[in-house]
């Protein structure tokens, strides 16, 4: 028994390189993502899912004057007829189109829980209801008049529009975001009144410059308000190239509580920032003490945003507090601009502001021409019917007779000459006219009055003449488009008195005087970009007294309060104290290492004093063979004498040794096996140097240079050994040191020790410490 031959498709093998096969299939996927999912059309500003949502709701007759229908019904129609994707994705698009804090001009009027600015999600689609808004209706206006092409749906059972007529500039007004394959789009929302002014100017001046258009559209207008602080030059560059970003801040004001106390009220937060997460971030700043001048944050919002920020002290500068919060939280954000759109629904392109506006105007002209031609066709048909009605009125008895007596009245009426001899070629009814007469109801006979029919015909003839003139004259077309834009501006834009408001201060003052604030009025104010100033570190840290303790083995800690410097402290076995001094948490600690490097430690980040502390080597890159020579609090304006064991040294300002990284800053350069030995503050007018050979040398301070880095100059000359210690002092007060009994001894007769720098010196006087140290 033989089996049936296999199908040809089963036998055919396709041989092609794997790279080409994958490349072609990936390109197909990429193009599908770009054109059908992620990028908006420049003409109506919509992605396919939003366009299908509005189309399905129109078919359900969910216009603004009708009742609401369950969102689940809308989503079901969309995915069942037009959009073969997941229902949750479609519902998410519906929800966002209904959120007045996401879209500047919502396309859907939602009833129920559609989420909030805190970041809470919407209720399930079975609980919410929706209908179209007036803005969405403007986008759909003209679909019944052949304004755009229709295409078959994915299953071929129905049709959907390729693009909406869009009497509303939705792309710029509501913005768009999307991520495709290898490209993305991000367009913030703008004010429709300002867009209308720019469109009208572009109609009058087709070659208008971006600078002129930006005078009319000074920047985005976000639904959540805020203050735009981006410089004009940057805004111009962004709108000219289609790429850039905008710096957006929260709007705030100082509320006086009396008796010198105050608090900051945040009334508007940046676009797309979730209020609950913003409050959490501010609370974290308080807990971690990163912004110590902020004491508390409270959310007292109801329908309007009201965040209360309490300062830690009434002496805090409100502007400085807000600048700090702007840098450390989402009270200030960067809103990206990437106007990557589909031109004519096919070609992805990053467009500038003028090109996007021109795409909208060209689309409106195409819609106007198509609607005009459609209306001309309707007028031609109606005029033909009216001519037939007039013939029927003049020959009503004969028409009735034919209908009553003839088996095929339509053919008889079309064959009969109705000219009554007035026309040489005769007057005959067309198929359309005969059919209209036969379909006429008897009750309409009483309305068949010649004057009324001729009046309607004359009106249609006049309308046809106007439309034919419109179709044939480009100037008339742009004039009509301008009228439509003005009508749209008056309907959705701000009242005339509020159209020119731009600055944040002017808008804030107008809002206090105008309640409620009109929907079309600008919400986001413009302000000059603030000067970038470094906020003092002490302003960000709570100032508290501490005692810094560092052991000989390099374990460091910061004990709370100023304890007695001679207190008995615990150290690890085999370890002992080395440095101990008082400081504040706002101070910076400088450490001078034996390799000649300075390190900077933040006092507030030192480990607490409950235990033995932590190794200082965890906080800075100190070599294994190096040790700390000096540890002290940084005092701005102080100068220090640094010197090496080779006897070289110089004077350096403390401000020049501050290090920004844990690797420190090399200040004292060393020779061979030399080590850094001295780092003491500069006081007085003379320098005293003692070597390992116990020879003491005194010379004027002015002989030492002040440098920021280097080997320095020779302080004292040695035949053997090196420098042991050095200090500075006022000659009139004498040179002091501690004797073996721990008592301070002052030597005022120093004439025999005074010589020029780099001299050998003379043996130290009797009673000088055996360790050759001044302290």
Order of alpha helices (4+ residues) and beta strands (2+ residues): alpha-alpha-alpha-beta-alpha-alpha-beta-beta-alpha-beta-beta-alpha-beta-beta-alpha-alpha-beta-alpha-beta-beta-beta-alpha-beta-beta-alpha-beta-beta-beta-alpha-alpha-alpha-alpha-alpha-alpha-alpha-beta-alpha-beta-beta-beta-beta-beta-beta-beta-beta-beta-beta-beta-beta-beta-beta-beta-beta-beta-beta
